[in-house]
Amino acid sequence: MSSLLLAAPTTTAGTPQLIVAAVIGIAAIILLIVWLKLHPFLSLTVGAGLMAVIAGVPYLKAFNSFSTGLGSTVASVGVLIALGAAIGTLLVRSGGADEIVDTVLAKTPLQRLPWALALVAFIIGIPLFFEVGVVLLIPVVMVAARRAKVPLILLGIPALAGLSALHGLIPPHPGPLIAIAALKANLGMTLGLGLLVALPTVAISGPLLARYMARWVPIEAPALLGEASHEEGQRRPRFGVALLVVLLPVVLMLLATLAETMGFAKSAAGQALTFVGTPLIALLITTLLALVLLGTALGTGRDKVSAIVGSSFGPIAGILLIVGAGGGFKQTLVDTGVGNVIASGLAKSALSPLLAAWLVAVLIRIATGSATVATITASGIVAPLASGLPATHVALMVLAVGAGSVFLSHVNDAGFWLVKEYFGMTVGQTFKTWALMECVLSVVALAFIMLLSLVV
């Protein structure tokens, strides 16, 4: 992501022109999707080109940044989505998702199921990129909602809240680690304070908020991507085997993180752990293992296993294009320099350092759609504000940046389209649930950060 910030702006437009271009571009996308019912992929493409031209980018280069962003997004997130879809389809078709859900439902009262899913997402989300956690948890969330006969949002929002809070607040996620380095904060102190902030934040923005959202958007869980009914009488994997498939990439990535944090990443063993802990490699290993544990080991023929995997790719083609277009629009915003223009002015105002850090990250997040870009840019801008602050407040500033970086996921965020398409929601429903949850999570986290600043 740092390469995005180092890319030279493609325009020399002044600040007012850049702000107007961003506003018009985002508004155009919303109007095209909501009023004209144009497909999101086409709407994002048109909006990106319109915004680039208004910002002063030459016509012949209007889509250069868009193409670059689309390609990089599909190359990174797209491959993870494809592997996650294969794993999820194998879990469903083999009965592994049913086995996990049956076990969880048998041991968890219905009224506590949202809390259980929030906790599961919180735990396994510690070493995971947000997109990886989403594609791994979606099969479990959807099957649980269908079997428990509850609205999808009641269980989906708690899981998403757990993943999002970890993504923005807790190292070893890349955003918090970058902010820790930029602000020269203590990692252990940031992790401890981050957990104090994240736990109540997830509770409020997840299970508690989901009760109301489930009434506003009472949708049922749609058919999973590539889903077919599990055949009665067919052997199902044991709970431990199914759980292994879900947790294996988590364990592999956690081992890579431990190698880095414990200082032996450059040794032979550390390099091996770093390799298998790379998200792409971890998911590829898991997919290959799932072919055996959830396929051939249960008596399913190799041809049928191959067909099951193939069936998982077709339904995600539209998702990949939409997510890629969101990345393209984000790249266009980044390359015009609008995020830096807005943030630089705000950082000079006479605000509380913690509030200023949060607001800077919020504005960049809204402008670029990327939590990581928001964290990187905001950390660099507010770093001077951290000098002279106590160590605890420097750690809290890291958390303030992280909280701001997840505010208001909307049409220029690939995560917005990922959640919308997977959950089968309309744009309006996605704003009422996912986008609102992100806002609540960000504001609640800031409130707890400000409260902690009074006592630490």
C-alpha positions in Angstrom: 0.0 0.0 0.0 2.9 2.4 0.6 3.5 2.5 -3.1 0.1 4.1 -3.5 1.2 7.0 -1.4 4.5 7.4 -3.2 2.9 7.6 -6.6 3.1 11.1 -8.1 -0.2 12.8 -8.5 -1.5 12.9 -12.0 -2.7 16.4 -11.7 -1.6 19.8 -10.5 -5.1 21.1 -9.6 -5.6 23.3 -6.6 -7.2 22.2 -3.4 -10.8 23.4 -4.2 -10.8 21.7 -7.6 -9.6 18.4 -6.1 -12.3 18.5 -3.4 -15.0 19.3 -6.0 -13.8 16.5 -8.2 -13.9 13.9 -5.4 -17.4 15.0 -4.3 -18.8 14.9 -7.8 -17.1 11.5 -8.5 -18.6 9.9 -5.4 -22.0 11.5 -5.9 -22.1 10.3 -9.6 -21.5 6.7 -8.5 -24.3 6.9 -5.9 -26.7 8.4 -8.4 -25.9 6.0 -11.2 -26.4 3.0 -8.9 -29.4 4.1 -6.9 -31.3 6.2 -9.5 -30.3 4.8 -12.9 -29.8 1.3 -11.6 -26.6 1.0 -13.5 -24.4 -2.0 -12.6 -21.9 -1.0 -9.8 -18.9 -2.0 -12.0 -20.0 0.4 -14.8 -20.9 3.1 -12.2 -17.5 2.9 -10.5 -15.8 3.0 -13.9 -17.7 6.1 -15.0 -17.4 7.8 -11.7 -13.6 7.3 -11.6 -13.2 8.8 -15.1 -15.4 11.7 -14.4 -13.6 12.5 -11.2 -10.2 12.3 -12.9 -11.2 14.7 -15.7 -12.7 17.2 -13.3 -9.5 17.0 -11.2 -7.5 18.1 -14.2 -6.1 14.7 -15.4 -5.6 14.7 -19.2 -8.4 12.9 -21.1 -6.0 10.3 -22.5 -4.8 9.5 -19.0 -8.2 9.6 -17.2 -8.3 5.9 -16.7 -4.7 5.1 -16.0 -5.0 5.2 -12.3 -8.3 3.3 -12.4 -6.7 0.5 -14.4 -3.7 0.3 -12.1 -5.9 0.2 -9.0 -8.3 -2.4 -10.5 -5.3 -4.7 -11.4 -3.6 -4.4 -8.1 -6.8 -5.0 -6.2 -7.8 -8.1 -8.1 -4.2 -9.4 -8.0 -4.2 -9.1 -4.2 -7.7 -9.3 -2.8 -9.1 -11.1 -5.8 -7.0 -14.2 -5.5 -7.7 -14.4 -1.8 -11.5 -14.2 -2.6 -11.1 -17.0 -5.1 -9.3 -19.3 -2.7 -11.7 -18.4 0.1 -14.6 -19.2 -2.2 -13.1 -22.6 -2.9 -12.6 -23.4 0.8 -16.1 -22.1 1.6 -17.7 -24.2 -1.1 -15.9 -27.3 0.0 -17.0 -26.7 3.6 -20.6 -26.4 2.5 -20.7 -29.3 0.0 -18.9 -31.7 2.4 -21.2 -30.8 5.3 -18.3 -29.3 7.2 -20.1 -25.9 7.6 -23.1 -27.8 8.9 -21.0 -29.7 11.4 -19.5 -26.5 12.8 -22.9 -24.8 13.0 -24.5 -27.8 14.6 -21.9 -28.0 17.2 -22.0 -24.2 17.9 -25.8 -24.2 18.0 -25.9 -27.2 20.3 -23.7 -25.5 22.8 -24.9 -21.9 22.4 -28.3 -20.6 23.3 -30.0 -18.7 20.5 -29.9 -15.4 22.3 -26.1 -15.7 22.7 -25.3 -16.8 19.1 -24.5 -13.2 18.0 -22.0 -12.9 20.8 -20.5 -16.3 20.0 -19.9 -15.3 16.4 -18.5 -11.9 17.4 -16.0 -13.7 19.7 -15.1 -16.2 17.1 -14.5 -13.4 14.6 -12.5 -11.4 17.2 -10.2 -14.3 18.0 -9.5 -15.6 14.5 -9.3 -12.1 13.1 -6.2 -11.3 15.1 -3.6 -12.4 12.5 -5.9 -12.2 9.5 -6.4 -9.6 6.8 -10.0 -8.4 6.8 -10.8 -9.8 3.4 -9.4 -13.2 4.4 -11.5 -13.3 7.6 -14.7 -12.3 5.7 -14.4 -15.1 3.1 -13.6 -17.7 5.8 -16.4 -16.7 8.1 -19.2 -16.1 5.6 -20.1 -19.8 5.1 -20.4 -20.3 8.8 -22.4 -17.1 9.4 -24.8 -17.9 6.5 -25.4 -21.5 7.5 -25.9 -20.5 11.1 -28.4 -17.9 10.2 -30.4 -20.3 8.0 -30.4 -23.2 10.4 -31.2 -20.9 13.4 -33.9 -19.2 11.2 -32.8 -15.7 12.2 -32.1 -12.7 10.0 -28.7 -12.7 8.4 -27.8 -9.3 9.8 -28.3 -10.5 13.4 -25.3 -12.8 13.0 -23.4 -11.1 10.2 -22.9 -7.7 11.8 -21.3 -9.1 15.0 -18.9 -11.1 12.9 -18.0 -8.2 10.7 -17.6 -5.9 13.7 -15.1 -8.3 15.3 -13.1 -8.5 12.1 -13.2 -4.7 11.5 -12.1 -3.8 15.0 -9.2 -6.1 14.8 -8.2 -4.7 11.4 -8.1 -1.1 12.6 -7.0 -1.4 16.2 -4.9 -4.4 17.0 -1.4 -5.4 15.8 -0.1 -7.5 14.0 -2.5 -6.0 11.4 -0.5 -3.9 9.0 -2.3 -0.6 9.7 -1.6 -0.5 13.5 1.9 -1.7 13.0 2.6 1.1 10.5 1.1 3.7 12.9 3.2 2.3 15.8 6.3 2.7 13.7 5.4 6.2 12.5 4.5 7.5 15.9 7.2 5.6 17.7 4.7 4.0 20.0 5.3 1.0 22.3 3.9 -2.1 20.6 3.0 -4.0 23.8 1.3 -1.0 25.4 -0.6 -0.3 22.2 -1.7 -3.9 22.0 -2.9 -3.9 25.6 -4.8 -0.6 25.3 -6.1 -1.7 21.9 -7.7 -4.8 23.5 -9.3 -2.6 26.2 -10.8 -0.5 23.5 -11.7 -3.2 21.1 -13.6 -5.5 23.4 -16.4 -3.1 24.5 -16.4 -1.5 21.0 -17.1 -4.9 19.3 -19.9 -5.6 21.9 -21.7 -2.3 21.2 -21.2 -2.1 17.4 -21.7 -5.9 17.0 -24.3 -7.9 18.9 -26.1 -5.0 20.5 -26.4 -2.9 17.3 -27.3 -5.9 15.3 -30.5 -6.3 17.2 -31.8 -3.1 15.7 -30.3 -3.6 12.3 -31.9 -7.0 11.9 -35.3 -5.2 12.2 -34.3 -2.5 9.6 -33.0 -5.1 7.1 -34.7 -8.4 8.0 -33.2 -10.3 5.1 -32.6 -14.1 5.1 -29.3 -15.6 4.3 -29.0 -16.1 0.5 -27.7 -19.3 -1.0 -24.0 -19.5 -0.6 -21.7 -19.1 -3.5 -21.6 -22.5 -5.2 -23.9 -24.0 -2.6 -25.7 -27.2 -3.2 -27.6 -29.2 -0.6 -25.5 -31.6 1.4 -26.6 -35.1 0.5 -28.3 -37.0 3.2 -26.3 -40.0 4.3 -23.1 -38.7 2.8 -20.2 -38.8 5.3 -19.6 -35.5 7.0 -16.2 -34.4 8.3 -15.8 -34.3 12.0 -16.0 -31.1 13.9 -12.3 -31.0 14.5 -11.5 -31.6 10.8 -13.8 -28.8 9.7 -12.5 -26.5 12.3 -8.9 -27.3 11.2 -9.7 -26.2 7.7 -11.1 -22.9 9.0 -8.3 -22.2 11.5 -5.3 -23.5 9.5 -4.6 -20.2 7.6 -5.0 -18.4 11.0 -2.4 -20.6 12.6 0.0 -20.3 9.6 -0.3 -16.5 9.6 0.1 -16.3 13.4 3.3 -18.3 13.2 4.7 -15.9 10.6 3.8 -13.0 12.9 5.5 -14.7 15.9 8.6 -15.2 13.8 8.7 -11.5 13.1 7.9 -10.3 16.6 10.3 -12.7 18.3 13.2 -11.6 16.0 14.0 -14.9 14.2 12.3 -14.1 10.9 15.7 -14.1 9.1 16.7 -17.5 10.2 15.9 -20.6 8.0 13.0 -21.6 10.2 11.7 -18.0 10.4 11.8 -17.6 6.6 9.9 -20.9 6.2 7.2 -19.7 8.6 7.1 -16.3 6.9 6.6 -18.0 3.6 3.7 -20.3 4.7 2.2 -17.5 6.7 1.8 -15.2 3.6 -2.0 -14.9 3.1 -1.8 -16.2 -0.4 0.3 -19.2 0.5 -1.6 -19.9 3.7 -4.9 -20.0 1.8 -3.5 -22.0 -1.0 -2.1 -24.6 1.4 -5.5 -24.7 3.1 -7.3 -25.1 -0.2 -5.2 -28.1 -1.2 -5.6 -29.7 2.2 -9.4 -29.1 2.0 -9.5 -31.0 -1.3 -8.3 -34.0 0.7 -10.0 -33.6 4.1 -13.3 -32.4 2.8 -13.2 -34.3 -0.5 -11.4 -37.5 -1.3 -11.0 -38.5 2.4 -14.8 -38.6 2.6 -15.1 -40.9 -0.4 -15.8 -38.1 -3.0 -14.2 -38.8 -6.4 -11.5 -36.6 -7.7 -13.6 -35.5 -10.7 -16.4 -34.5 -8.4 -14.1 -32.6 -6.1 -12.6 -30.7 -9.1 -16.2 -29.9 -10.2 -17.1 -28.6 -6.8 -14.0 -26.3 -6.8 -14.9 -25.1 -10.3 -18.4 -24.3 -9.3 -17.1 -21.9 -6.7 -15.4 -19.6 -9.3 -18.2 -18.7 -11.6 -20.4 -16.9 -9.0 -17.6 -14.7 -7.8 -16.7 -13.3 -11.2 -19.1 -10.3 -10.7 -17.8 -9.8 -7.2 -14.2 -9.7 -8.4 -15.1 -7.1 -11.0 -17.0 -4.9 -8.6 -14.3 -5.1 -5.9 -11.6 -4.4 -8.5 -13.5 -1.3 -9.8 -13.7 -0.1 -6.2 -10.0 -0.4 -6.0 -9.6 1.5 -9.3 -11.7 4.4 -8.0 -9.8 4.4 -4.8 -6.5 4.6 -6.7 -7.8 7.5 -8.8 -8.6 9.4 -5.6 -5.1 8.6 -4.2 -3.2 9.7 -7.3 -5.0 13.0 -7.5 -3.7 13.8 -4.0 -7.1 14.8 -2.5 -6.5 12.8 0.7 -3.2 14.6 1.5 -4.7 18.0 0.7 -7.6 17.6 3.2 -5.6 16.0 5.9 -2.7 18.5 5.9 -5.1 21.4 6.5 -6.8 19.7 9.4 -3.6 18.7 11.1 -2.7 22.3 11.5 -5.9 23.2 13.4 -6.1 23.7 17.2 -7.7 20.4 18.1 -7.0 17.7 20.7 -4.1 15.6 19.3 -6.2 12.4 19.6 -9.3 14.0 18.0 -7.2 15.5 15.2 -5.6 12.1 14.5 -9.0 10.5 14.3 -10.4 13.2 12.0 -7.4 13.1 9.7 -7.8 9.3 9.3 -11.6 9.7 8.8 -11.2 12.2 6.0 -8.6 10.1 4.2 -10.7 7.0 4.7 -13.8 8.7 3.2 -11.8 10.1 0.3 -9.8 7.0 -0.6 -11.9 4.1 0.7 -8.8 2.4 2.1 -8.2 1.8 5.8 -4.6 1.1 5.3 -4.0 4.2 3.1 -5.8 6.2 5.7 -3.6 4.8 8.5 -0.4 5.3 6.6 -1.1 8.9 5.5 -2.7 10.0 8.8 0.2 8.6 10.9 2.7 10.6 8.8 0.7 13.8 9.1 0.0 13.7 12.8 3.5 12.3 13.8 4.6 15.7 14.9 1.7 16.0 17.3 2.9 12.9 19.1 6.2 14.4 20.1 6.2 15.3 23.8 3.2 13.2 24.6 3.3 10.5 27.3 3.9 7.0 26.0 0.3 6.0 26.9 -1.1 8.9 24.9 1.2 8.0 21.9 -0.3 4.5 22.0 -3.8 6.0 22.2 -3.0 8.2 19.2 -2.2 5.0 17.2 -5.6 3.7 18.2 -7.3 7.0 17.3 -5.8 6.8 13.8 -6.9 3.1 13.6 -10.4 4.0 14.7 -10.7 6.8 12.1 -9.4 4.5 9.4 -12.5 2.3 9.5 -15.1 5.1 9.5 -17.9 5.0 6.9 -17.1 2.3 4.4 -18.9 3.4 1.2 -18.9 3.1 -2.6 -15.2 3.7 -3.0 -14.2 0.9 -0.6 -13.7 -2.6 -2.0 -15.0 -3.9 1.4 -18.3 -2.2 0.8 -18.9 -4.2 -2.4 -17.5 -7.4 -0.9 -20.1 -7.3 1.9 -22.9 -6.2 -0.3 -22.4 -8.9 -2.9 -21.8 -11.7 -0.4 -24.7 -10.8 1.8 -27.0 -10.3 -1.2 -28.0 -6.7 -0.1 -29.0 -3.6 -2.1 -26.8 -0.5 -1.9 -29.3 1.1 0.5 -29.3 -2.0 2.8 -25.5 -2.0 2.8 -25.5 1.6 4.0 -28.0 0.8 6.7 -26.0 -2.1 8.0 -22.3 -2.4 7.1 -21.6 1.3 6.5 -23.5 2.4 9.6 -21.8 -0.3 11.7 -18.4 1.0 10.6 -19.4 4.5 11.7 -20.6 3.3 15.1 -17.5 1.2 15.6 -15.3 4.1 14.8 -17.1 6.6 17.0 -17.4 4.2 20.0 -13.8 3.3 19.7 -12.9 7.0 19.8 -15.1 7.5 22.9 -13.3 4.8 24.8 -9.9 6.1 23.6 -10.8 9.6 25.0 -12.0 8.1 28.2 -8.8 6.1 28.6 -6.8 9.3 28.0 -8.3 10.7 31.2 -7.0 7.9 33.4 -3.7 6.7 31.8 
